[in-house]
């Protein structure tokens, strides 16, 4: 098992929730009532998305050095064991 770092962006929504997305991992969307909860959910979503990608491609080559434009409030790299 290896760990890769996925940068995520977290923003506070007016409805009282936090939203996490990633420019590096399309499809990563997580929502929680706190930043910690949102990060935990984002880690689970990232793990799931990456496992699907690995199953479809049948290899362990995951691109992670994309440059991202961040427009939201908080930028958090999350470790994801795959």
C-alpha distances in whole Angstrom, upper triangle without the diagonal:
4,7,10,14,16,19,21,25,27,30,33,35,38,38,36,32,30,28,25,24,22,24,20,19,22,22,21,24,24,27,27,30,29,26,24,24,24,21,19,20,19,15,15,17,15,12,14,16,13,12,15,15,13,15,18,17,15,13,10,13,13,16,16,19,22,25,26,29,29,32,31,31,28,25,22,18,16,12,10,6,5
4,7,10,13,16,19,22,24,28,31,33,37,36,35,31,28,26,23,22,20,21,18,17,20,21,19,22,22,26,26,29,27,25,23,23,22,19,18,19,18,14,15,17,14,12,15,15,12,12,16,15,13,16,18,17,16,13,10,11,11,14,13,16,19,21,23,26,26,29,29,29,25,22,19,16,13,10,8,5,6
4,7,10,13,15,19,21,25,27,30,33,33,31,28,25,23,19,19,17,18,15,15,18,19,17,20,20,23,23,26,24,21,19,20,19,16,15,17,15,11,13,15,12,10,14,14,11,13,16,15,14,17,19,18,18,15,12,13,11,13,11,14,17,19,20,23,23,26,25,25,22,18,15,12,10,6,5,4,6
4,6,10,13,16,19,22,25,28,31,32,30,26,23,21,17,16,14,15,12,12,15,17,15,18,18,21,22,25,24,20,19,20,18,15,15,16,14,11,13,14,10,10,14,13,10,13,16,14,14,17,19,17,18,15,11,11,9,10,8,10,13,15,16,20,19,23,22,22,19,16,13,10,8,6,6,7,8
4,6,9,13,15,19,22,25,28,29,27,24,20,18,15,14,11,13,10,11,14,16,14,16,16,19,20,23,21,18,17,18,16,13,14,15,12,10,13,14,10,11,15,14,12,15,17,16,16,20,21,20,21,18,15,14,11,11,8,10,11,13,14,17,16,19,19,19,16,12,10,6,6,5,6,9,11
4,6,10,13,16,20,22,25,26,25,21,18,15,12,10,8,9,7,7,11,13,10,13,13,17,18,21,19,16,16,17,14,11,13,13,10,9,12,11,8,10,13,12,11,14,16,15,16,19,20,19,20,18,15,14,11,10,7,9,10,12,11,14,13,16,16,16,14,10,8,5,5,7,7,11,12
4,7,10,13,17,19,23,24,23,19,16,14,10,9,6,8,7,9,12,13,11,12,13,16,17,20,18,14,15,16,13,11,13,14,10,11,14,13,11,13,16,14,14,17,19,18,19,22,23,22,24,22,19,18,14,13,9,10,10,10,9,11,10,13,12,13,10,7,6,4,6,9,10,14,16
4,7,10,13,16,19,20,19,16,12,10,6,6,5,7,8,9,11,12,9,9,10,12,14,17,15,12,13,14,10,9,12,12,8,10,13,12,10,13,15,14,15,18,19,18,20,23,23,23,25,24,21,20,16,15,12,13,12,12,10,11,9,11,10,10,8,6,5,6,7,11,12,16,17
4,7,10,13,16,18,17,14,10,8,5,5,6,8,10,11,12,13,10,10,10,12,13,15,14,11,13,14,11,10,13,13,10,13,15,14,13,17,18,17,18,21,22,21,24,26,26,26,29,27,25,24,20,18,15,16,14,13,10,10,7,8,6,7,6,5,6,9,10,14,15,19,21
4,7,10,13,14,13,10,6,5,4,7,9,12,14,14,15,14,11,10,9,9,10,12,10,8,11,11,8,9,12,12,10,13,15,14,14,18,19,18,20,23,23,23,26,28,28,29,31,30,27,26,23,22,19,20,18,17,14,13,10,10,7,6,5,6,7,11,12,15,17,20,22
4,6,10,12,11,9,6,5,7,9,12,14,17,17,17,16,14,11,11,10,11,12,11,9,13,13,10,12,15,14,13,16,18,17,17,21,22,21,23,26,26,26,29,31,31,32,34,33,31,30,26,25,22,23,21,19,16,14,11,9,6,5,6,9,11,14,15,19,20,24,26
4,7,8,7,6,4,6,9,12,15,17,20,20,20,19,16,13,12,10,10,9,9,9,13,13,11,13,16,15,15,18,20,19,20,23,24,23,25,28,29,29,31,33,34,35,37,36,34,33,29,28,25,26,24,23,20,18,14,13,9,8,9,12,14,17,18,22,23,26,28
4,5,6,5,6,7,10,13,16,19,21,21,20,19,17,13,12,10,10,10,11,12,15,14,12,15,18,16,16,20,21,19,21,24,24,24,26,29,29,29,32,34,34,35,37,37,35,34,31,30,27,28,26,25,21,20,16,14,11,11,12,15,17,20,21,24,25,28,30
4,5,7,9,11,14,17,20,22,25,25,24,22,20,17,16,13,13,12,13,14,18,17,15,18,21,20,20,23,24,23,25,28,28,27,30,32,32,33,36,37,37,39,41,41,39,38,35,33,31,32,30,28,25,23,19,17,14,13,15,19,20,24,24,28,29,32,34
4,6,9,11,14,17,21,23,26,25,24,22,20,16,15,11,11,10,12,14,17,16,15,18,20,18,19,23,23,22,24,27,27,27,29,31,31,32,35,36,36,38,40,40,39,38,35,34,32,33,31,30,26,25,22,19,16,16,17,20,21,25,24,28,28,32,33
4,7,10,14,17,20,23,26,25,24,22,20,16,14,10,9,7,9,11,14,13,12,16,18,17,18,21,22,21,23,26,26,26,29,31,31,32,35,36,36,38,40,40,38,38,34,33,31,32,31,30,26,25,21,19,16,15,16,19,19,23,22,26,26,30,32
4,7,10,13,17,20,22,21,21,19,16,13,10,7,6,5,7,9,12,10,9,12,14,13,14,17,18,17,19,22,22,22,25,27,27,28,31,32,33,34,36,36,34,34,30,30,28,29,27,27,23,22,19,18,14,13,14,16,17,20,19,22,23,26,28
4,7,10,14,17,19,18,18,16,14,11,8,6,5,6,6,6,10,9,6,9,12,11,11,14,16,15,17,19,20,20,22,25,25,26,28,30,31,32,34,33,31,31,27,27,24,25,24,23,20,19,16,15,11,10,10,12,13,16,16,19,20,23,25
4,7,10,13,16,15,14,13,10,7,6,5,7,9,9,9,11,10,7,9,12,10,9,13,14,13,14,17,18,17,20,22,22,23,25,27,27,29,31,30,28,28,24,24,21,23,21,21,17,17,14,13,10,10,10,12,12,15,14,18,18,22,23
4,7,10,12,11,12,11,8,6,5,6,9,11,11,9,11,10,7,7,10,9,7,10,12,10,11,14,15,14,16,19,20,20,22,24,25,26,28,27,25,24,21,20,17,19,18,17,14,14,12,12,10,10,9,9,9,11,11,14,15,18,20
4,7,9,8,8,8,5,5,7,9,12,15,15,13,14,14,10,10,13,11,8,11,13,10,10,14,14,13,15,18,18,17,20,22,22,23,25,25,23,22,18,17,15,16,15,15,12,12,10,11,10,11,11,10,10,11,12,15,15,18,19
4,5,5,6,8,6,7,10,13,15,18,18,15,16,16,13,12,14,13,9,11,13,11,9,13,14,12,13,16,17,16,18,21,21,21,23,22,20,19,15,13,11,13,11,11,9,10,9,11,11,13,12,9,10,10,10,13,13,17,17
4,6,6,9,9,10,13,16,19,22,21,18,20,20,16,15,18,17,13,15,17,14,12,15,16,14,14,18,18,16,19,21,21,20,23,22,20,18,14,12,10,11,8,8,6,8,8,11,11,14,13,11,12,12,13,15,16,19,19
4,6,9,9,12,14,18,20,23,22,20,20,20,17,15,17,17,13,13,16,13,10,13,15,12,11,15,16,13,16,19,18,17,20,18,16,14,11,9,7,8,6,8,7,10,11,14,15,17,15,12,12,11,12,13,13,16,16
4,6,6,9,12,16,19,22,21,19,19,19,16,14,16,14,11,11,13,10,7,11,11,8,8,12,12,11,13,16,15,15,18,17,15,14,10,9,9,11,10,12,11,13,13,16,16,18,17,14,13,12,12,13,12,15,14
4,6,8,12,15,19,22,22,20,21,20,17,16,17,15,12,14,14,11,9,13,12,9,10,14,13,11,15,17,15,16,19,19,18,16,13,12,12,14,12,13,12,14,14,16,16,19,18,16,16,15,15,16,15,18,17
4,6,9,13,16,20,20,19,20,18,15,15,16,13,11,13,12,9,9,12,10,8,10,13,12,11,15,16,16,17,20,20,19,18,15,15,15,17,15,17,15,16,16,17,17,19,18,17,17,16,15,17,15,18,17
4,7,10,13,17,17,15,16,15,11,11,12,10,7,9,10,6,6,10,10,8,10,13,13,13,16,17,17,18,21,20,19,19,15,15,14,16,15,16,14,16,15,16,15,17,15,14,13,13,12,14,13,15,15
4,7,10,14,15,13,15,13,9,10,12,9,7,10,11,7,9,12,12,11,13,16,15,16,19,20,20,22,24,24,23,22,19,19,17,20,18,19,16,16,15,15,14,15,14,14,14,14,13,16,15,18,18
4,7,11,11,11,11,9,6,8,9,6,5,9,9,7,9,12,12,12,15,17,17,18,21,22,23,24,26,26,24,24,21,21,19,22,20,21,18,19,16,17,14,15,14,14,13,14,13,15,15,18,19
4,7,9,9,11,8,5,9,10,7,8,12,12,11,13,16,16,16,19,20,21,22,24,26,26,28,30,30,28,28,25,25,23,25,23,24,20,20,18,17,14,15,14,15,14,16,15,18,18,21,22
4,5,7,8,5,4,8,9,7,9,12,13,12,15,17,17,18,21,22,23,25,27,28,29,31,32,32,30,30,27,27,25,27,26,26,23,23,20,19,16,15,14,16,15,17,15,18,18,21,23
4,7,9,7,7,11,11,11,13,15,16,16,19,21,21,22,24,26,27,28,30,32,33,34,36,35,33,34,30,30,28,30,29,28,25,25,22,21,17,16,15,17,16,19,18,21,21,24,26
4,5,5,6,9,10,11,12,14,16,16,18,20,21,22,24,26,27,28,30,32,33,34,35,35,32,32,29,29,26,28,27,27,24,24,20,20,16,14,13,15,14,17,16,18,20,22,25
4,6,5,6,9,10,10,12,14,15,16,18,20,21,22,24,26,26,28,30,31,32,33,32,30,30,26,26,23,25,24,24,21,21,17,17,14,12,10,11,10,13,12,15,17,20,23
4,5,5,6,9,10,11,13,14,15,17,19,20,21,23,25,26,27,29,31,31,32,31,28,29,26,26,23,25,25,25,22,23,20,20,17,15,12,13,11,13,11,14,15,18,21
4,5,5,6,9,10,11,12,14,15,17,18,20,21,23,24,26,27,29,30,31,31,28,29,26,26,24,26,26,26,23,24,21,21,18,17,14,15,13,15,13,15,15,18,20
4,5,5,6,9,10,10,12,14,15,16,18,20,21,22,24,26,27,28,29,29,26,27,23,23,21,23,22,23,20,20,18,18,15,14,12,12,11,13,11,14,14,17,19
4,5,5,6,9,10,10,12,14,15,16,18,20,21,22,24,26,26,27,26,24,24,21,21,18,20,20,21,18,19,17,18,15,14,11,11,8,9,7,10,11,14,17
4,5,5,7,9,10,11,13,14,16,17,19,20,21,23,25,26,27,26,23,24,21,22,20,22,22,23,21,23,20,21,19,18,15,14,12,12,9,10,10,13,15
4,5,5,6,9,10,11,12,14,15,17,18,20,21,23,24,25,25,23,24,21,22,20,22,22,23,21,22,20,21,18,18,16,15,13,14,11,12,12,14,16
4,5,5,6,8,10,10,12,14,15,16,18,20,21,22,23,23,21,21,18,18,16,19,18,19,17,19,17,18,16,16,14,13,11,11,8,10,10,13,14
4,6,5,6,9,10,10,12,14,15,16,18,20,21,22,21,18,19,16,17,15,18,18,20,18,20,19,21,19,18,16,14,11,10,7,7,6,9,11
4,5,5,6,9,10,11,12,14,15,17,19,20,21,20,18,20,17,19,17,21,21,23,21,23,22,23,21,21,19,17,15,14,10,11,8,10,11
4,5,5,6,9,10,11,12,14,15,17,18,20,19,18,19,16,17,16,19,19,21,19,21,20,21,19,20,18,17,15,14,11,12,10,12,12
4,5,5,6,8,10,10,12,14,15,16,17,17,15,15,12,13,12,16,16,18,17,19,18,20,19,20,18,15,13,12,9,9,7,10,10
4,6,5,6,9,10,10,12,14,15,16,15,13,15,12,14,14,17,18,20,20,22,22,24,23,23,21,18,16,14,11,10,6,7,7
4,5,5,6,9,10,11,12,14,15,15,14,16,14,16,16,20,20,22,21,24,23,25,24,25,23,21,19,17,14,13,10,11,9
4,6,5,6,9,10,11,12,14,14,13,14,11,13,14,17,17,19,19,21,21,23,22,24,22,20,18,16,14,14,11,12,10
4,5,5,6,9,10,10,11,11,10,11,8,11,11,15,15,19,18,21,21,24,23,25,23,20,18,16,13,12,9,10,7
4,5,5,6,9,10,10,10,10,12,11,14,15,18,19,22,22,25,25,27,27,28,26,23,21,19,16,14,11,10,7
4,5,5,6,9,10,11,11,13,12,14,16,20,20,23,22,25,25,28,27,29,27,25,23,21,18,17,14,14,11
4,5,5,6,8,9,9,10,9,11,13,17,17,20,20,23,24,26,26,28,26,24,22,20,18,17,14,14,11
4,5,5,5,6,6,8,8,12,14,17,18,22,22,26,26,29,29,31,28,26,24,21,19,17,14,13,9
4,6,5,8,9,12,12,15,17,21,22,25,25,29,29,32,31,33,31,28,27,24,22,20,16,15,12
4,6,8,11,12,12,15,17,21,21,24,25,28,29,31,31,33,31,29,27,25,23,22,19,18,15
4,6,8,9,10,12,16,18,19,23,24,27,28,31,31,33,32,29,27,24,23,22,18,18,14
4,7,9,11,14,17,20,21,25,26,30,31,33,34,36,33,30,29,26,24,22,19,17,13
4,6,8,12,15,17,19,23,24,28,29,32,33,34,32,29,27,23,22,20,17,15,12
4,6,10,12,15,17,21,22,26,27,30,30,32,29,26,24,20,19,16,14,12,9
4,7,9,12,14,18,20,23,25,28,29,30,28,24,23,19,18,16,14,14,11
4,6,9,11,15,16,20,21,24,25,26,24,21,19,16,15,14,12,12,10
4,6,7,11,13,17,18,22,23,25,23,19,18,15,15,15,13,15,13
4,6,9,11,14,16,19,20,21,19,16,15,12,12,12,12,13,13
4,6,9,13,15,18,20,21,19,16,15,13,14,14,15,17,17
4,6,10,12,16,17,19,18,15,15,13,15,16,16,19,18
4,7,10,13,15,17,16,13,15,13,16,17,18,21,21
4,6,10,12,14,14,11,13,12,15,17,18,21,22
4,7,9,12,13,11,14,14,17,20,21,24,25
4,6,8,9,8,11,13,15,19,20,24,25
4,7,9,10,13,15,18,21,23,27,28
4,6,8,11,14,16,20,22,25,27
4,7,10,13,16,20,22,25,27
4,6,10,12,16,18,22,24
4,7,10,13,16,19,21
4,6,10,12,16,19
4,7,10,13,15
4,6,10,13
4,7,10
4,6
4
